[in-house]
């Protein structure tokens, strides 16, 4: 049997107890029965920020997917919040757009671009100015006709200068080898004395890039009278692209119609070669 009670106000009999309706206690306009407020009885609109204390919002209550870029304020991530790294490393991005650490370079190196689609790198700057220079001369007069390699009595210049600058050339039986690849400027000169009648004499520079087959790169001759004993001079300049220190070589070869003395001297340069490295290949 059901009954209906209609009243405007229900007042408590004892001020300490409030009133009870169907097991639900109400006192001073508040529900005091434990566990009487469940989530199904709370609308979303009634859960406001004022109803949530700071201590109740913990990281465990926040899903990872809810931490989006829009939820992070500008300048909110400080250095203290970043992951630890290696001293000297620099943050960049790889080809996929992911952050990467650029390895620390050596003392004196600089950070340089390696081109589009590639991470920057610490690199050593090229040496400015001339880093390699050397000079060789003939110490004793060399007598020959044309087409003969000047293969003996070579020495490094040591009068009034200290050579080589940097790493110098090496010489074996008149074959000159380079200490490094690059563009090399070569100067050659000679003074000659003809032993027999002829109309020209001079020197050629021959080069190889396979340490075997030599080709003439420069020819320098001086036309003289046909009289034996007359003197002549020849000189040249040439830029050699050296691509291999094992295979790129040069040699000085005589050019003459008849037997000729190519002057050498133990005290100063008369016949000789000068080598200056200009730059990288």
Backbone as numpy.savetxt, mean C-alpha at the origin, in Angstrom:
# Nx Ny Nz CAx CAy CAz Cx Cy Cz
-81.76 -19.73 42.70 -82.61 -18.56 42.70 -81.72 -17.32 42.70
-81.93 -16.46 41.78 -81.11 -15.25 41.68 -81.85 -14.08 42.26
-81.07 -13.10 42.67 -81.67 -11.87 43.19 -80.90 -10.68 42.65
-81.54 -9.56 42.59 -80.95 -8.34 42.06 -81.00 -7.28 43.13
-79.84 -6.66 43.38 -79.75 -5.59 44.35 -79.42 -4.31 43.60
-80.30 -3.33 43.75 -80.06 -2.06 43.10 -79.91 -0.99 44.16
-78.71 -0.40 44.23 -78.44 0.68 45.19 -77.53 1.69 44.52
-77.56 2.90 45.03 -76.66 3.93 44.51 -75.32 3.88 45.23
-75.33 3.58 46.49 -74.10 3.60 47.26 -74.10 2.49 48.27
-72.93 1.81 48.41 -72.73 0.81 49.46 -71.61 1.31 50.34
-71.92 1.52 51.57 -70.94 2.02 52.51 -70.47 0.89 53.41
-69.23 0.97 53.81 -68.66 -0.02 54.71 -69.22 0.18 56.10
-69.34 -0.93 56.82 -69.81 -0.86 58.21 -68.65 -0.52 59.12
-67.49 -1.21 58.86 -66.29 -0.96 59.66 -65.23 -0.33 58.76
-64.71 0.81 59.14 -63.79 1.55 58.26 -62.53 0.78 57.93
-62.16 -0.18 58.76 -60.93 -0.92 58.52 -61.10 -2.01 57.49
-62.34 -2.43 57.16 -62.55 -3.60 56.31 -62.98 -3.28 54.91
-63.65 -2.20 54.67 -64.22 -1.94 53.38 -65.44 -2.79 53.15
-65.74 -3.06 51.87 -66.90 -3.91 51.55 -66.44 -5.05 50.66
-67.19 -6.17 50.73 -66.87 -7.34 49.92 -68.05 -7.68 49.04
-67.80 -7.83 47.75 -68.84 -8.21 46.79 -68.36 -9.45 46.06
-69.04 -10.56 46.25 -68.69 -11.82 45.58 -67.21 -12.15 45.74
-66.70 -11.96 46.95 -65.31 -12.30 47.25 -64.31 -11.25 46.85
-64.73 -10.12 46.26 -63.82 -9.06 45.82 -63.92 -7.91 46.80
-62.82 -7.61 47.48 -62.80 -6.56 48.48 -62.48 -5.22 47.86
-63.29 -4.22 48.28 -63.09 -2.86 47.79 -62.96 -1.97 49.00
-61.90 -1.15 49.01 -61.72 -0.23 50.11 -61.12 1.05 49.59
-61.76 2.13 49.99 -61.28 3.46 49.61 -61.11 3.58 48.10
-62.11 3.07 47.34 -62.16 3.17 45.88 -61.08 2.35 45.18
-60.50 1.34 45.90 -59.46 0.52 45.30 -59.75 -0.94 45.57
-59.35 -1.79 44.59 -59.45 -3.23 44.77 -58.30 -3.69 45.64
-58.62 -4.41 46.70 -57.57 -4.84 47.61 -57.40 -6.35 47.62
-58.22 -7.07 46.87 -58.10 -8.51 46.83 -56.91 -8.89 45.95
-56.02 -9.76 46.47 -54.83 -10.17 45.72 -55.22 -10.88 44.42
-54.40 -10.63 43.35 -54.57 -11.27 42.05 -55.93 -10.99 41.42
-56.56 -9.91 41.81 -57.88 -9.58 41.25 -57.78 -8.84 39.93
-56.58 -8.22 39.67 -56.37 -7.50 38.41 -55.52 -8.37 37.50
-56.10 -8.91 36.43 -55.39 -9.75 35.48 -55.26 -9.00 34.17
-54.30 -9.47 33.30 -54.01 -8.74 32.06 -55.20 -8.65 31.13
-56.08 -9.65 31.18 -57.26 -9.60 30.29 -58.22 -8.51 30.67
-58.09 -7.98 31.88 -59.00 -6.92 32.34 -58.40 -5.53 32.13
-57.16 -5.47 31.52 -56.51 -4.17 31.32 -56.44 -3.88 29.82
-57.00 -2.79 29.42 -56.96 -2.41 28.00 -55.62 -1.77 27.69
-55.20 -1.84 26.39 -53.91 -1.27 25.99 -53.83 0.21 26.29
-54.95 0.89 26.09 -54.95 2.35 26.28 -54.70 2.75 27.72
-54.97 1.84 28.65 -54.80 2.17 30.07 -53.38 1.93 30.57
-52.53 1.29 29.73 -51.14 1.10 30.13 -50.32 2.27 29.57
-50.15 3.29 30.33 -49.41 4.49 29.92 -48.04 4.49 30.56
-47.15 5.36 30.03 -45.79 5.43 30.58 -45.78 5.83 32.04
-46.80 6.60 32.46 -46.88 7.02 33.85 -47.13 5.84 34.77
-47.71 4.76 34.22 -48.03 3.60 35.05 -46.88 2.61 35.14
-45.76 2.87 34.39 -44.63 1.93 34.37 -43.44 2.59 35.06
-42.91 1.99 36.06 -41.75 2.53 36.76 -40.47 2.17 35.99
-39.44 3.00 36.15 -38.18 2.77 35.45 -37.59 1.41 35.80
-37.70 1.02 37.05 -37.08 -0.22 37.49 -37.71 -1.45 36.86
-38.93 -1.30 36.35 -39.63 -2.44 35.78 -39.34 -2.65 34.29
-38.66 -1.71 33.65 -38.29 -1.87 32.23 -36.86 -2.37 32.20
-36.67 -3.66 32.10 -35.35 -4.29 32.07 -35.05 -4.79 30.67
-33.76 -5.09 30.41 -33.37 -5.57 29.08 -34.04 -6.90 28.75
-34.34 -7.69 29.77 -35.00 -8.97 29.53 -36.41 -8.79 28.98
-36.99 -7.62 29.24 -38.36 -7.35 28.79 -38.42 -6.79 27.37
-37.23 -6.51 26.76 -37.19 -5.90 25.43 -36.69 -6.93 24.43
-37.49 -7.24 23.43 -37.09 -8.20 22.40 -36.03 -7.59 21.49
-35.11 -8.41 20.97 -34.04 -7.92 20.10 -34.60 -7.21 18.87
-35.68 -7.76 18.31 -36.23 -7.18 17.08 -36.80 -5.80 17.31
-37.05 -5.46 18.56 -37.63 -4.16 18.86 -36.57 -3.06 19.03
-35.29 -3.47 19.07 -34.21 -2.47 19.16 -33.79 -2.14 17.73
-34.44 -1.19 17.12 -34.19 -0.80 15.73 -33.39 0.49 15.69
-32.91 0.83 14.47 -32.12 2.06 14.31 -32.89 3.27 14.78
-34.21 3.26 14.51 -35.02 4.40 14.89 -35.14 4.59 16.38
-34.85 3.54 17.17 -34.96 3.63 18.62 -33.66 4.13 19.27
-32.58 4.29 18.46 -31.29 4.71 19.00 -31.07 6.17 18.61
-30.92 7.02 19.59 -30.74 8.44 19.33 -29.35 8.71 18.77
-29.24 9.79 17.98 -27.94 10.20 17.48 -27.00 10.48 18.66
-25.74 10.12 18.49 -24.70 10.33 19.51 -24.95 9.53 20.79
-25.83 8.52 20.71 -26.12 7.73 21.91 -25.08 6.64 22.15
-24.38 6.21 21.07 -23.38 5.15 21.22 -22.02 5.80 21.44
-21.51 5.69 22.62 -20.22 6.28 22.98 -19.09 5.28 22.76
-17.85 5.76 22.88 -16.70 4.87 22.73 -16.74 3.74 23.74
-17.27 4.02 24.92 -17.32 3.00 25.95 -18.25 1.85 25.58
-19.20 2.10 24.68 -20.16 1.07 24.28 -19.67 0.24 23.10
-18.55 0.63 22.48 -18.05 -0.11 21.32 -17.22 -1.30 21.77
-17.19 -2.33 20.92 -16.40 -3.52 21.23 -14.91 -3.18 21.24
-14.16 -3.88 22.04 -12.71 -3.67 22.10 -12.05 -4.10 20.79
-10.96 -3.44 20.46 -10.22 -3.77 19.23 -8.74 -3.77 19.48
-7.95 -3.71 18.38 -6.49 -3.71 18.47 -5.97 -2.28 18.35
-5.06 -1.92 19.20 -4.49 -0.58 19.20 -3.92 -0.24 17.82
-4.36 0.88 17.24 -3.87 1.33 15.94 -4.73 0.92 14.78
-5.65 -0.04 14.96 -6.54 -0.44 13.88 -7.53 0.67 13.55
-7.99 0.68 12.31 -8.97 1.66 11.85 -10.17 0.93 11.27
-11.37 1.40 11.57 -12.59 0.75 11.09 -12.90 1.22 9.67
-13.16 0.26 8.79 -13.56 0.54 7.41 -14.68 -0.44 7.05
-14.94 -0.61 5.76 -16.00 -1.51 5.31 -15.47 -2.39 4.19
-15.96 -3.65 4.15 -15.55 -4.55 3.09 -16.47 -4.41 1.89
-16.26 -5.26 0.88 -17.04 -5.17 -0.36 -18.52 -5.42 -0.14
-18.87 -6.11 0.95 -20.27 -6.39 1.26 -20.90 -5.30 2.13
-20.11 -4.30 2.47 -20.62 -3.23 3.30 -20.55 -3.50 4.78
-19.87 -4.57 5.19 -19.74 -4.90 6.59 -18.51 -4.23 7.19
-18.60 -3.80 8.45 -17.44 -3.16 9.06 -16.28 -4.13 9.24
-15.07 -3.66 8.98 -13.86 -4.46 9.16 -12.80 -3.58 9.80
-11.82 -4.23 10.42 -10.70 -3.51 11.02 -9.51 -3.54 10.07
-8.97 -2.37 9.77 -7.77 -2.26 8.93 -6.55 -2.45 9.84
-5.73 -3.45 9.53 -4.60 -3.80 10.39 -3.63 -2.62 10.54
-3.09 -2.50 11.71 -2.14 -1.43 12.01 -0.90 -1.57 11.14
-0.43 -0.45 10.58 0.77 -0.48 9.76 2.02 -0.35 10.62
3.15 -0.20 9.93 4.43 -0.03 10.61 4.73 1.45 10.78
5.66 1.74 11.67 6.05 3.12 11.92 6.52 3.78 10.62
5.96 4.95 10.32 6.33 5.68 9.10 5.43 5.41 7.92
4.61 4.37 7.96 3.69 4.10 6.87 2.49 5.03 6.96
1.79 5.21 5.83 0.62 6.08 5.78 -0.57 5.30 5.25
-1.77 5.74 5.63 -2.99 5.09 5.16 -3.30 5.60 3.76
-3.40 4.69 2.79 -3.63 5.08 1.40 -4.82 4.33 0.82
-5.45 4.94 -0.17 -6.54 4.28 -0.88 -5.97 3.23 -1.82
-6.63 2.08 -1.87 -6.21 1.03 -2.81 -7.21 0.89 -3.95
-8.08 1.90 -4.11 -9.01 1.90 -5.23 -10.42 1.53 -4.81
-11.36 1.79 -5.73 -12.77 1.49 -5.47 -12.97 0.00 -5.24
-13.83 -0.33 -4.27 -14.13 -1.73 -3.99 -13.05 -2.44 -3.20
-12.09 -1.70 -2.70 -11.00 -2.30 -1.95 -10.77 -1.51 -0.67
-10.40 -2.20 0.38 -10.18 -1.54 1.66 -8.88 -0.74 1.62
-8.81 0.37 2.35 -7.54 1.11 2.42 -6.48 0.28 3.13
-5.24 0.71 3.02 -4.15 -0.06 3.63 -3.04 0.89 4.06
-2.29 0.47 5.07 -1.10 1.21 5.46 0.04 0.80 4.53
0.66 1.78 3.88 1.72 1.49 2.91 2.89 2.45 3.11
4.04 2.01 2.64 5.25 2.83 2.70 5.29 3.76 1.50
5.51 5.02 1.73 5.58 5.97 0.63 6.82 5.71 -0.22
6.69 5.92 -1.54 7.88 5.77 -2.39 8.99 6.73 -1.96
10.20 6.30 -2.12 11.35 7.14 -1.77 11.43 8.29 -2.77
11.47 9.49 -2.27 11.56 10.66 -3.15 13.03 10.91 -3.53
13.22 11.48 -4.72 14.57 11.75 -5.18 15.25 10.50 -5.74
16.51 10.61 -6.04 17.28 9.49 -6.60 17.77 8.60 -5.46
17.41 7.31 -5.55 17.77 6.37 -4.49 18.94 5.46 -4.89
19.18 5.34 -6.21 20.25 4.46 -6.68 21.06 5.16 -7.77
22.37 5.17 -7.61 23.27 5.71 -8.64 24.61 4.98 -8.53
25.20 4.71 -9.68 26.46 3.98 -9.69 27.24 4.36 -10.95
28.56 4.18 -10.90 29.40 4.52 -12.05 30.60 3.57 -12.09
30.87 3.09 -13.32 31.99 2.16 -13.53 32.87 2.71 -14.66
34.16 2.39 -14.56 35.09 2.89 -15.58 36.11 1.82 -15.93
36.73 1.99 -17.09 37.72 1.07 -17.60 39.10 1.50 -17.07
39.78 0.60 -16.37 41.05 0.96 -15.72 42.25 0.80 -16.66
42.09 0.01 -17.71 43.18 -0.27 -18.65 42.63 -0.19 -20.07
43.41 0.35 -20.98 42.97 0.47 -22.37 42.61 -0.91 -22.94
41.47 -0.93 -23.65 40.97 -2.17 -24.23 41.10 -2.07 -25.75
41.79 -3.03 -26.37 42.03 -3.00 -27.81 41.17 -4.06 -28.49
40.43 -3.63 -29.51 39.56 -4.59 -30.23 39.08 -3.96 -31.51
38.54 -4.81 -32.39 37.80 -4.34 -33.56 36.32 -4.24 -33.15
35.44 -4.14 -34.10 34.02 -3.99 -33.79 33.38 -5.28 -33.30
32.30 -5.14 -32.51 31.51 -6.28 -32.08 32.09 -7.05 -30.92
32.99 -6.46 -30.15 33.61 -7.15 -29.02 33.11 -6.56 -27.71
32.67 -7.42 -26.82 32.24 -6.97 -25.49 33.47 -6.56 -24.68
33.42 -5.37 -24.07 34.50 -4.94 -23.19 34.31 -5.69 -21.88
35.04 -6.79 -21.71 34.72 -7.77 -20.67 35.65 -7.72 -19.45
36.69 -6.91 -19.48 37.66 -6.96 -18.38 38.08 -5.56 -17.95
38.73 -5.50 -16.79 39.32 -4.27 -16.25 38.28 -3.19 -15.93
37.12 -3.61 -15.44 36.10 -2.67 -14.97 36.26 -2.44 -13.47
36.04 -1.21 -13.02 36.08 -0.89 -11.59 35.05 0.19 -11.30
34.58 0.22 -10.06 33.62 1.26 -9.65 34.37 2.56 -9.39
33.81 3.68 -9.84 34.44 4.99 -9.64 34.58 5.29 -8.16
35.72 5.79 -7.78 35.95 6.13 -6.38 36.80 7.39 -6.23
36.84 8.22 -7.25 37.62 9.44 -7.22 36.69 10.63 -7.02
36.79 11.26 -5.85 35.98 12.44 -5.59 34.54 12.11 -5.24
34.21 10.85 -5.08 32.84 10.49 -4.74 32.83 9.13 -4.05
31.74 8.85 -3.36 31.57 7.55 -2.71 30.36 6.86 -3.33
30.61 5.84 -4.09 29.55 5.12 -4.78 29.57 3.65 -4.35
28.43 2.98 -4.44 27.19 3.45 -5.05 26.31 4.24 -4.07
25.35 4.96 -4.63 24.25 5.51 -3.85 23.17 4.45 -3.80
22.78 4.02 -2.59 21.86 2.90 -2.49 22.58 1.61 -2.86
21.83 0.66 -3.37 22.42 -0.59 -3.82 22.94 -0.42 -5.24
24.18 -0.82 -5.47 24.81 -0.59 -6.75 24.67 -1.73 -7.74
25.19 -1.50 -8.93 25.22 -2.50 -9.99 26.25 -3.59 -9.63
26.08 -4.73 -10.26 27.09 -5.78 -10.19 27.58 -6.05 -11.60
28.86 -6.47 -11.69 29.48 -6.66 -13.00 30.26 -7.95 -13.03
30.10 -8.72 -14.10 30.84 -9.96 -14.28 31.17 -10.11 -15.76
32.47 -10.10 -16.08 32.94 -10.24 -17.47 32.26 -9.24 -18.39
32.07 -8.02 -17.89 31.49 -6.97 -18.72 29.98 -6.97 -18.78
29.32 -7.91 -18.10 27.86 -7.96 -18.06 27.39 -7.25 -16.78
26.57 -6.22 -16.93 26.11 -5.43 -15.79 24.69 -5.83 -15.43
24.49 -6.15 -14.14 23.19 -6.55 -13.61 22.65 -5.46 -12.69
21.33 -5.31 -12.68 20.67 -4.25 -11.91 20.25 -4.76 -10.53
20.33 -3.90 -9.51 19.94 -4.33 -8.16 18.44 -4.33 -7.92
17.68 -3.63 -8.78 16.24 -3.55 -8.59 15.57 -3.23 -9.92
14.31 -3.57 -10.02 13.55 -3.23 -11.21 13.27 -1.73 -11.22
12.83 -1.23 -12.37 12.53 0.19 -12.50 13.05 0.74 -13.82
12.92 2.04 -13.96 13.47 2.73 -15.13 14.86 3.25 -14.76
15.86 2.86 -15.55 17.25 3.22 -15.28 17.80 4.07 -16.42
18.43 5.19 -16.05 19.08 6.08 -17.01 20.54 5.67 -17.10
21.02 5.42 -18.32 22.38 4.93 -18.54 23.14 5.91 -19.44
24.30 6.33 -18.97 25.20 7.17 -19.76 26.45 6.37 -20.08
26.94 6.48 -21.32 28.16 5.81 -21.73 29.08 6.76 -22.46
30.38 6.56 -22.31 31.33 7.42 -23.01 32.64 6.67 -23.23
33.41 7.13 -24.22 34.74 6.56 -24.47 35.57 7.54 -25.29
36.86 7.42 -25.13 37.83 8.09 -26.00 38.65 7.00 -26.67
38.86 7.14 -28.00 39.46 6.05 -28.78 40.68 6.55 -29.56
41.55 5.61 -29.84 42.74 5.87 -30.65 42.86 4.74 -31.66
42.81 5.08 -32.96 42.83 4.06 -34.02 44.26 3.56 -34.26
44.37 2.25 -34.35 45.67 1.64 -34.64 45.89 1.49 -36.14
44.81 1.40 -36.88 44.91 1.21 -38.33 43.99 2.21 -39.02
44.13 2.30 -40.32 43.28 3.20 -41.09 41.82 2.74 -41.05
40.93 3.65 -40.70 39.48 3.37 -40.70 38.76 4.70 -40.67
37.46 4.67 -40.94 36.68 5.91 -41.02 35.76 6.13 -39.82
35.53 5.11 -39.02 34.67 5.33 -37.84 35.08 4.35 -36.74
34.73 4.76 -35.52 34.86 3.88 -34.35 33.92 4.42 -33.28
33.55 3.54 -32.37 32.59 3.97 -31.37 32.23 2.82 -30.42
31.10 2.98 -29.73 30.64 1.98 -28.77 29.13 1.78 -28.94
28.69 0.57 -28.61 27.27 0.23 -28.63 26.86 -0.26 -27.24
25.62 0.01 -26.87 25.05 -0.59 -25.66 24.08 -1.68 -26.09
24.33 -2.90 -25.61 23.44 -4.03 -25.92 22.72 -4.45 -24.64
21.46 -4.85 -24.80 20.64 -5.21 -23.64 19.97 -6.57 -23.87
19.59 -7.19 -22.74 18.82 -8.43 -22.80 17.76 -8.39 -21.70
16.64 -9.05 -21.94 15.59 -9.22 -20.93 15.33 -10.69 -20.65
16.19 -11.57 -21.22 16.06 -13.00 -20.93 17.39 -13.62 -20.50
18.38 -12.75 -20.21 19.72 -13.20 -19.78 20.39 -14.10 -20.81
20.02 -13.89 -22.09 20.59 -14.74 -23.13 20.79 -13.97 -24.43
19.70 -13.54 -25.03 19.76 -12.89 -26.35 19.91 -11.38 -26.18
21.03 -10.85 -26.69 21.29 -9.42 -26.60 20.94 -8.72 -27.91
20.41 -7.51 -27.78 20.11 -6.69 -28.95 20.76 -5.32 -28.76
21.06 -4.67 -29.86 21.67 -3.35 -29.78 20.60 -2.32 -29.43
20.83 -1.59 -28.36 19.89 -0.56 -27.93 20.36 0.84 -28.34
21.69 1.05 -28.34 22.26 2.35 -28.69 23.54 2.12 -29.48
23.76 2.96 -30.51 25.02 2.95 -31.25 25.54 4.39 -31.30
26.80 4.57 -30.93 27.41 5.90 -30.95 28.79 5.79 -31.58
28.96 6.40 -32.77 30.22 6.35 -33.51 30.73 7.76 -33.78
32.01 7.83 -34.03 32.64 9.09 -34.40 33.39 8.85 -35.71
33.10 9.68 -36.70 33.81 9.56 -37.98 35.10 10.36 -37.90
36.16 9.74 -38.33 37.48 10.38 -38.26 38.17 10.26 -39.61
39.35 10.87 -39.69 40.17 10.68 -40.88 40.65 9.24 -40.91
41.03 8.80 -42.06 41.47 7.41 -42.22 42.87 7.19 -41.67
43.51 8.24 -41.19 44.89 8.12 -40.74 44.96 7.35 -39.43
45.86 6.39 -39.36 46.08 5.64 -38.13 46.61 6.56 -37.05
46.19 6.32 -35.80 46.64 7.11 -34.67 45.76 8.29 -34.34
44.77 8.58 -35.18 43.88 9.69 -34.89 42.95 9.32 -33.73
42.47 10.35 -33.01 41.62 10.16 -31.84 40.15 10.46 -32.16
39.27 9.84 -31.37 37.84 10.06 -31.56 37.14 9.87 -30.21
35.93 10.41 -30.09 35.13 10.30 -28.88 33.71 9.85 -29.23
33.11 9.11 -28.34 31.72 8.68 -28.53 31.03 8.66 -27.17
29.77 9.02 -27.14 28.98 8.96 -25.91 27.52 8.73 -26.26
26.75 8.30 -25.27 25.33 8.03 -25.51 24.56 8.12 -24.20
23.25 8.18 -24.31 22.37 8.07 -23.15 21.20 7.17 -23.54
20.67 6.46 -22.55 19.61 5.48 -22.82 18.82 5.24 -21.54
17.50 5.05 -21.67 16.65 4.69 -20.54 16.24 3.23 -20.70
16.60 2.43 -19.71 16.32 0.99 -19.74 15.19 0.66 -18.76
14.17 -0.04 -19.25 13.10 -0.54 -18.39 13.52 -1.92 -17.89
13.79 -2.01 -16.60 14.25 -3.27 -16.01 13.06 -3.95 -15.34
12.69 -5.11 -15.84 11.54 -5.84 -15.31 11.95 -7.06 -14.49
13.22 -7.43 -14.55 13.70 -8.59 -13.81 15.17 -8.39 -13.47
15.52 -8.50 -12.20 16.92 -8.36 -11.81 17.74 -9.58 -12.22
17.07 -10.67 -12.54 17.78 -11.88 -12.97 18.02 -11.89 -14.47
17.10 -11.31 -15.24 17.17 -11.44 -16.70 17.52 -10.15 -17.44
17.30 -9.00 -16.84 17.58 -7.73 -17.51 19.03 -7.33 -17.24
19.82 -7.23 -18.32 21.24 -6.90 -18.18 21.68 -6.05 -19.38
22.86 -5.43 -19.25 23.43 -4.63 -20.35 24.92 -4.92 -20.45
25.50 -4.58 -21.62 26.95 -4.70 -21.80 27.40 -3.65 -22.80
28.66 -3.25 -22.70 29.25 -2.27 -23.61 30.07 -3.02 -24.66
29.76 -2.72 -25.94 30.36 -3.45 -27.06 31.05 -2.46 -27.99
32.22 -2.85 -28.51 32.98 -1.97 -29.40 32.32 -1.88 -30.77
32.56 -0.74 -31.43 32.10 -0.52 -32.80 33.25 0.14 -33.56
33.86 -0.59 -34.48 35.02 -0.03 -35.19 35.26 -0.81 -36.48
35.78 -0.08 -37.50 36.13 -0.74 -38.75 37.45 -1.51 -38.65
38.31 -1.05 -37.76 39.63 -1.68 -37.64 40.03 -1.68 -36.17
41.18 -2.25 -35.89 41.64 -2.34 -34.50 41.74 -0.95 -33.89
41.13 -0.82 -32.72 41.03 0.48 -32.05 41.32 0.32 -30.57
41.99 1.32 -29.98 42.21 1.36 -28.55 41.09 2.16 -27.87
40.39 1.53 -26.97 39.36 2.20 -26.18 40.02 2.54 -24.85
40.22 3.82 -24.62 41.10 4.28 -23.57 40.60 3.93 -22.17
41.53 3.45 -21.36 41.26 3.22 -19.96 42.31 3.88 -19.12
41.98 4.22 -17.85 42.94 4.87 -16.99 42.62 4.50 -15.55
43.63 4.20 -14.78 43.41 3.79 -13.40 43.15 4.93 -12.45
43.27 6.19 -12.92 43.12 7.34 -12.04 41.85 8.15 -12.28
41.23 8.00 -13.44 40.02 8.77 -13.74 39.25 8.09 -14.86
38.01 8.54 -15.05 37.12 7.91 -16.03 37.38 8.47 -17.42
37.69 7.58 -18.35 37.79 7.94 -19.77 36.73 7.16 -20.56
36.72 5.85 -20.34 35.67 4.99 -20.89 34.87 4.45 -19.70
33.56 4.62 -19.74 32.79 4.15 -18.60 31.30 4.22 -18.80
30.57 3.75 -17.77 29.11 3.71 -17.76 28.59 4.30 -16.45
27.52 5.09 -16.51 26.85 5.65 -15.35 25.41 5.14 -15.31
24.98 4.71 -14.14 23.63 4.16 -13.97 22.87 4.96 -12.90
21.67 5.45 -13.23 20.84 6.20 -12.29 19.41 5.65 -12.37
18.89 5.21 -11.25 17.51 4.71 -11.22 16.56 5.89 -11.12
15.61 5.98 -12.07 14.69 7.12 -12.13 13.40 6.88 -11.35
12.90 5.63 -11.35 11.64 5.37 -10.68 11.17 3.96 -10.91
9.99 3.66 -10.35 9.42 2.32 -10.44 8.87 2.05 -11.83
8.76 0.76 -12.16 8.15 0.35 -13.41 6.65 0.58 -13.32
